[in-house]
Amino acid sequence: MDWVFYSIAFFVSVLVTGSAVYALYWSSKKGQLRDLEKGALSIFDENEPVGQPTDFFPGKSRPVQPVAPTKS
């Protein structure tokens, strides 16, 4: 009866491994792995620029916002 469990576990592990290999193949074929920096920076905009955290945790004070230099 142990062979049934082992055969099902083997089939599931082959299926998960095959899915992971196919996902890597698909992502490389579609260009998802070409420019990782562009994807990482796409979440930032003018309201939250890169390197300036604007989020806060409840119960803690907000971070001090840097003052933009004025043009003279």
Number of C-alpha atoms within 10 A of each C-alpha: 5 6 8 9 10 11 11 11 12 12 12 12 12 12 12 12 12 12 12 12 11 12 12 14 11 12 12 12 11 10 9 12 12 12 9 9 9 9 11 9 11 8 10 12 9 6 8 12 12 11 7 13 12 12 9 10 7 7 6 7 8 12 11 9 9 7 6 6 6 5 4 3
